Amino acid sequence: SLYAIACRSVGAQRVKNTCIQFHECCQEKSKVGCLKTLDYLRNDFYDLCSMFIP
């Protein structure tokens, strides 16, 4: 459905942005930043899963 496609697009963009942030934290060698962005990524993953699993 169109709703599912829109959700995937929005979710994919969120995941992409979080991965970019993670990469930047790694370049800065920021352990706290890396752990925080991994936490955001995990939360984004579970949010996306919840959209598709009733």
Steps between C-alpha positions, in 0.01 A plus 500: 500500500597862461510543880754219535721649228488842667586350839796314356628813328475710815651220708784448255584870510506496881730198503725659237530822704580304815769304316654827381503626858660174613771533236574856612526389864740223400719748314502719812580190708207584726407184688199669663382634163538160336304325773228765492454476122497119517222532756306730263553252218369214713194706594438591135521132409240401759275791401508383139434141598198603702347665191493169316429252779147522641 
